Amino acid sequence: MSVARREASFDLATRTRDIRLDLPLTREAMSEYLGLTIETVSRQISQLGREGVIELDGKRKIVIPDLDRLGAETGDEAMAG
């Protein structure tokens, strides 16, 4: 969410267009940082993709079609609403 939040701050029109970004960390690095297994991180990313919250474009690129929905799904009250 912090990467999406930073990206959104650069463009006030992000509420009406997709946010496209490169993930700065591999799934392995994310899992180490969060103290989770790589399988858990991969499952969560895949689930967000299946539910349409994010769109996967390869392993390190994602598209966020609705920033408010991502905020709601991740429990980030600063992004939702």
Summary of the structure (lengths in Angstrom):
residues: 81
radius of gyration: 12.4
end to end distance: 14.4
largest distance: 35.6
contacts: 196
relative contact order: 0.19
helix: 51%
strand: 12%
